[in-house]
Amino acid sequence: MAVLFFAVSACSKHSGFKKTDDGLYYKFHVKGDDTATLKTGMVLTLSLKYSVNDSVLFNSATSPEPFMLPLSEQTYKGDIYAALAMMKPGDSASFITSADSFFLKTIRMPQLPDSTYKGKEIFFDVKLISAKTQEQMEKEKQAKMMEFKAKEDADLAAYLKTNNITTTPLASGLYFTETKKGNGQKPKTGDIARFHFKVTDITGKVFFSSFDQGEPMRWENGKEFDNAGATEALTLMSKGSKATAIVPSNLAFGEQGRGQMVAPYSTLLYEFEMLDFMTKAQFEKEQEAEKKKAEETKTKAKEGEQGLLQKYLKDNKVTVSPTATGLYYIEKTKGTGVNPVKGKTVKVHYTGMLLDGTKFDSSVDRKQPFEFVIGEGQVIKGWDEGIAMMKKGGKARLIIPSSIAYGENGRMPTIPPSATLVFDVELLEIK
């Protein structure tokens, strides 16, 4: 699709804007020198911000990653795609179109996210950084991958030299060094191994360490663990042995990497300690015993929850009556204004504790308020109910039984089964 041409007129409704016959208001702030013609399917790199009712709904500047968007056909006359099609790389402009149509036709939402948007206009501020075809994007990607691969080879060679590693790689390309000998007996196919491991890149960036977490890993010999290189290293170990493994990307996560954690073409370093292993039958018997113990713990916790709650209420001189769900709401500071209703976003500070006073979480300690939408199931039921009883600036203590918190299972390791929770909360903002 070539750049669209519109009949335009001066606009008195929005000062400084012009209007196309399709009803799109536009104003260019900067015109770039690029003469590229935009076509449907091109990938646009943008700086984009849009707002309704003077409230900013999206701002790409808050993301560390560049905002990219394929140029599509119009979803309605005068939509954001028509606006983008008027631009060239280097241009900066503002556009105004229908908020209703944007949400219902372009984004295809089943309904408006806020009833106050009905009949309103949505304002876009756009800077078009670049526009590239899919073929150009693929060519650039391949060139980038070649750079990553060349860098990996150079970095690995430098690492081996700096650390005086003279180990000859195995046929697969894995560098394996046993730093402590085990008892010689290796796990058979089907055996369940219990081990600790740590994985980093060659710069020392730690991705995971079971040593730090204190909980060993399990692996069934014959199945893959993490990747091909790590699996091969485990098969070479025996009970009690320790080893290091240098795993080039072709044995790890290759040109894809692993999400935002492991970059493409990353060599990984593993430290292993093989604790022990058992037959699958022995493992299943152990698991059954652990399951039985966990069920007994859950039953005991469920039976004891009411007794612990009543003791807490008595010890802390709580005299308020619970709501129909069992929530105890204790107002500490009265807020002002209206209560937040379903669909409203709230910003809160909180500290969460068990009945014995153990603190398991706190936005105050992190110095980062928590936001969620009331009534959308984004938080436990006790929070949806309790925060809805507050007003801006208010502070309260919520005593939340497990039935409207995390239930019989809890949320291990921080919240035990059938745990009544205590939250000190402050409602900072409603929007």
C-alpha positions in Angstrom: 0.0 0.0 0.0 1.5 3.3 -1.0 1.3 6.4 1.2 -2.3 7.6 1.3 -3.2 11.1 0.1 -6.0 12.9 1.8 -8.0 16.0 1.1 -7.3 18.2 4.1 -8.7 21.3 5.6 -7.7 23.7 8.4 -9.1 22.8 11.8 -10.7 25.2 14.2 -11.6 22.5 16.7 -8.0 21.7 17.5 -5.7 24.6 17.1 -2.7 24.0 14.8 -4.2 20.7 13.5 -5.4 19.9 10.0 -8.2 17.4 9.2 -8.5 14.8 6.5 -11.7 13.9 4.8 -11.7 10.7 6.9 -11.9 12.7 10.1 -8.2 12.3 11.2 -6.7 15.3 12.9 -3.0 15.7 12.4 -0.1 18.1 13.1 3.5 17.5 12.0 6.2 18.9 14.4 9.3 17.7 12.5 9.6 16.5 8.9 12.5 14.1 8.3 14.8 13.9 5.2 14.0 10.3 4.5 12.0 9.7 1.3 11.1 6.1 1.8 7.6 5.1 0.8 5.7 3.1 3.5 3.9 0.0 2.5 1.6 -2.4 4.3 3.6 -5.1 6.2 6.6 -2.9 6.9 7.9 -3.0 10.4 7.9 0.4 12.0 10.1 1.4 14.9 8.3 4.1 16.8 8.3 6.4 19.8 4.6 6.3 20.7 2.4 7.8 23.4 -1.4 7.9 23.5 -3.9 9.4 26.0 -7.6 9.8 26.6 -9.2 12.4 28.9 -5.7 13.8 29.6 -4.7 10.4 31.1 -1.7 8.7 29.4 -2.6 5.1 28.6 0.6 4.1 26.9 4.1 5.5 26.6 6.8 3.5 24.8 9.5 5.6 26.5 8.9 3.6 29.7 10.2 0.4 28.0 13.9 -0.4 27.6 13.1 -2.1 24.3 12.3 -0.2 21.1 8.6 -0.2 20.2 7.9 -2.0 16.9 4.7 -2.3 15.0 3.8 -3.8 11.6 2.0 -1.3 9.3 -1.5 -2.8 8.7 -4.5 -1.9 6.6 -6.9 0.6 8.1 -9.4 -0.8 10.6 -11.7 2.2 10.2 -11.4 5.5 8.3 -8.9 7.9 9.8 -7.4 5.3 12.2 -3.8 5.2 13.6 -2.6 3.1 10.7 -3.9 5.8 8.3 -1.9 8.3 10.5 1.3 6.2 10.3 1.0 5.8 6.6 1.2 9.7 6.3 4.6 9.6 7.9 8.2 9.0 6.8 11.2 8.0 8.9 12.4 11.0 10.9 8.9 12.6 11.1 7.4 13.6 14.4 3.6 14.3 14.6 0.5 14.3 16.7 -2.8 12.7 15.6 -6.4 12.7 17.0 -9.0 10.1 16.2 -12.0 8.3 17.8 -11.3 6.6 21.1 -14.3 4.3 20.7 -13.2 3.1 17.3 -9.6 2.7 18.4 -10.5 0.4 21.3 -13.3 -1.5 19.6 -12.0 -1.8 16.0 -8.2 -1.4 16.1 -7.4 -3.2 19.4 -10.6 -5.3 19.1 -11.5 -5.1 22.7 -15.0 -6.5 23.5 -15.9 -3.2 25.3 -14.4 0.1 26.2 -11.9 -0.2 29.1 -13.5 2.8 30.8 -17.1 4.1 30.2 -15.8 7.7 30.3 -14.0 7.0 27.0 -17.3 6.8 25.1 -17.6 9.6 22.5 -14.1 10.9 23.4 -11.0 11.4 21.3 -7.7 9.6 21.6 -4.5 11.6 21.2 -1.3 10.1 19.7 2.2 11.5 19.8 4.4 9.7 17.3 8.0 9.8 16.2 8.8 7.4 13.3 12.3 6.2 13.8 12.6 3.7 10.9 10.5 1.6 8.5 11.8 -1.6 7.1 10.5 -4.5 5.0 10.3 -8.0 6.4 13.2 -8.9 4.0 15.4 -6.1 5.5 14.5 -7.2 9.0 15.5 -10.8 8.3 18.8 -9.7 6.6 19.7 -7.6 9.6 18.8 -10.4 12.0 21.0 -12.8 10.2 23.9 -10.3 10.2 23.4 -9.8 13.9 23.4 -13.5 14.5 26.7 -13.9 12.6 28.1 -11.1 14.9 26.9 -12.9 18.0 28.5 -16.2 16.8 31.8 -14.6 16.0 31.9 -12.9 19.4 31.1 -16.2 21.1 34.0 -17.9 19.5 36.4 -15.0 20.4 35.1 -14.7 24.0 35.4 -18.5 24.5 39.0 -18.6 23.3 39.8 -15.6 25.5 38.2 -17.3 28.5 40.1 -20.5 28.0 43.4 -18.6 27.7 42.8 -16.3 30.7 41.8 -19.2 33.0 44.6 -21.5 31.7 42.0 -24.1 30.7 43.8 -26.8 28.6 41.0 -29.4 28.7 40.4 -31.0 25.4 36.7 -30.7 24.4 34.8 -34.0 24.0 33.5 -35.1 20.6 30.3 -33.1 21.2 32.3 -29.9 21.9 31.6 -30.0 25.7 34.5 -29.0 28.0 34.1 -31.3 31.0 36.4 -31.3 34.1 35.8 -33.4 37.2 37.1 -31.4 40.1 36.3 -34.1 42.7 36.2 -37.8 42.1 33.0 -39.7 43.1 32.6 -43.3 44.1 32.8 -44.4 40.5 29.2 -45.7 40.2 27.2 -43.7 37.7 23.3 -43.6 37.6 21.7 -46.0 35.2 19.0 -45.0 32.7 15.8 -44.3 34.7 17.6 -43.6 37.9 16.7 -40.4 39.7 19.7 -38.2 40.5 19.8 -35.5 43.2 22.3 -32.8 42.6 23.2 -29.1 43.0 24.2 -26.9 40.1 25.0 -23.3 39.3 24.9 -21.8 35.8 26.5 -18.5 34.6 27.7 -17.0 31.4 31.5 -16.6 30.9 31.3 -13.0 32.2 30.2 -14.5 35.6 26.5 -13.4 35.4 24.6 -15.9 37.5 21.4 -17.2 36.0 20.5 -19.8 38.6 22.1 -21.5 41.6 20.5 -24.4 43.6 23.4 -24.0 46.0 22.1 -20.6 47.0 18.5 -21.8 47.2 19.4 -24.7 49.4 17.1 -27.2 47.5 18.8 -29.8 45.3 17.5 -30.6 41.8 16.1 -33.9 40.5 16.9 -35.4 37.2 15.9 -38.7 35.6 18.8 -40.2 33.7 17.7 -40.7 30.1 15.9 -37.4 29.9 17.3 -34.0 29.1 18.2 -31.6 31.8 18.3 -27.9 30.8 20.1 -28.5 27.5 22.1 -31.1 25.7 25.5 -30.0 27.1 24.3 -30.0 30.8 22.7 -33.4 30.3 25.9 -34.9 28.9 27.9 -33.5 31.8 25.5 -35.2 34.3 25.8 -38.5 32.6 29.6 -38.4 33.2 29.3 -37.9 37.0 29.0 -40.4 39.9 27.8 -40.1 43.5 29.9 -37.6 45.4 31.6 -36.1 42.4 32.0 -32.4 41.5 32.5 -31.1 38.1 32.6 -28.0 35.8 31.3 -27.9 32.3 31.8 -25.3 29.6 28.8 -25.6 27.3 29.1 -23.8 23.9 25.8 -22.4 22.5 25.4 -25.2 20.0 24.9 -27.5 23.0 23.0 -24.9 25.0 20.3 -22.5 23.6 21.8 -21.7 20.2 20.9 -18.7 18.2 17.5 -18.4 20.0 19.0 -17.9 23.5 16.5 -18.2 26.3 14.1 -15.4 26.5 15.5 -12.2 28.0 17.9 -14.2 30.3 20.3 -15.9 28.0 21.4 -14.0 24.8 21.8 -15.7 21.5 25.0 -17.6 21.0 25.9 -17.7 24.7 28.5 -20.1 26.1 27.4 -21.3 29.5 29.4 -22.4 32.5 28.0 -25.1 34.9 29.2 -26.2 38.3 27.7 -29.6 39.4 27.8 -31.6 42.6 26.2 -35.0 42.4 24.7 -35.8 45.8 23.1 -39.2 45.2 20.7 -41.2 43.1 18.1 -43.9 43.5 16.0 -46.2 41.4 12.7 -44.9 40.0 10.8 -47.3 42.4 12.7 -45.9 45.4 12.0 -42.3 44.3 8.3 -43.0 43.8 8.1 -44.5 47.3 9.9 -41.5 48.7 7.5 -39.1 46.9 4.5 -41.0 48.2 5.8 -40.7 51.7 6.4 -36.9 51.3 2.9 -36.5 49.8 1.3 -38.3 52.7 3.3 -36.0 55.1 2.2 -32.9 53.2 -1.5 -34.0 53.4 -1.2 -34.6 57.1 0.3 -31.1 57.5 -2.5 -29.5 55.4 -5.1 -31.3 57.5 -3.6 -30.2 60.8 -3.3 -26.6 59.5 -6.9 -26.5 58.4 -8.1 -27.9 61.7 -6.0 -25.4 63.7 -6.6 -22.2 61.7 -9.7 -21.1 63.6 -8.0 -21.6 67.0 -4.9 -19.6 65.9 -7.2 -16.8 64.5 -9.2 -16.5 67.7 -6.1 -16.4 69.8 -4.7 -13.6 67.5 -8.0 -11.6 67.8 -8.0 -11.9 71.6 -4.2 -11.1 72.0 -4.6 -8.1 69.8 -7.9 -6.9 71.2 -9.7 -7.0 67.9 -13.3 -6.3 68.4 -14.6 -5.6 64.9 -17.0 -8.1 63.4 -16.0 -10.0 60.3 -17.7 -9.5 57.0 -19.8 -12.2 55.4 -16.7 -13.7 53.8 -14.7 -13.7 57.1 -12.6 -10.6 56.5 -11.7 -8.5 59.5 -11.4 -4.8 58.4 -9.7 -2.5 60.9 -9.5 1.1 59.8 -6.4 2.9 61.1 -6.6 6.2 59.2 -9.7 7.4 57.4 -9.2 8.3 53.8 -11.1 10.9 51.7 -13.2 10.8 48.6 -14.9 7.8 47.1 -14.2 4.0 47.5 -12.6 2.3 44.5 -15.1 0.3 42.4 -14.6 -2.7 40.1 -12.5 -1.7 37.1 -10.6 1.0 38.9 -6.8 0.8 39.2 -5.5 1.3 42.7 -1.9 2.0 44.0 -1.2 0.7 47.5 1.6 0.1 49.9 1.4 -3.0 52.0 3.2 -5.3 54.5 2.0 -8.9 54.7 2.5 -11.0 57.9 1.5 -14.4 59.2 -0.4 -14.6 62.5 2.8 -15.1 64.4 4.2 -11.9 63.1 6.4 -13.3 60.4 6.7 -10.9 57.6 6.5 -12.6 54.2 6.3 -9.6 51.8 6.4 -5.8 51.8 6.1 -3.1 49.1 7.2 -0.6 51.8 10.6 -2.4 52.1 11.0 -2.5 48.4 10.0 1.2 48.2 7.8 0.3 45.2 3.9 0.6 45.5 1.8 -2.2 44.1 -0.9 -1.5 41.4 -3.9 -3.7 40.5 -7.4 -3.5 39.1 -10.2 -3.9 41.6 -12.6 -6.8 41.1 -10.6 -8.4 38.2 -9.2 -11.4 40.2 -5.7 -10.0 40.0 -5.2 -10.4 43.7 -6.6 -12.6 46.5 -10.3 -12.2 47.2 -9.6 -10.7 50.6 -7.6 -7.9 49.0 -10.3 -7.1 46.4 -12.9 -6.9 49.2 -10.7 -5.0 51.7 -9.2 -2.4 49.4 -12.6 -1.6 48.0 -13.7 -0.6 51.6 -10.9 2.0 51.7 -10.6 5.6 50.4 -7.6 7.5 49.1 -5.1 8.2 51.9 -6.6 5.7 54.2 -4.7 3.0 56.1 -6.2 -0.2 57.4 -5.3 -3.7 58.7 -6.9 -6.6 56.8 -7.1 -10.0 58.6 -7.8 -12.4 55.8 -8.7 -16.1 56.5 -7.3 -18.7 54.1 -10.7 -19.2 52.4 -10.3 -15.8 50.8 -6.5 -15.9 50.7 -4.4 -18.8 49.4 -6.6 -21.6 50.7 -5.6 -25.1 51.9 -2.5 -25.2 49.8 -1.0 -21.9 50.7 1.7 -20.5 48.5 5.0 -22.2 49.5 7.6 -21.5 50.6 6.4 -18.2 52.2 2.7 -18.9 53.0 1.8 -22.2 54.7 -1.4 -24.2 54.1 -4.6 -22.7 55.6 -2.8 -19.6 56.7 -4.8 -16.5 57.9 -2.9 -13.5 56.7 -2.5 -10.0 58.2 -1.9 -7.0 55.9 -1.2 -3.4 56.8 -2.3 -1.4 53.8 -2.3 2.2 52.7 -4.4 3.3 49.6 -2.2 5.8 47.8 -4.1 6.4 44.6 -7.3 5.5 42.7 -7.3 6.0 38.9 
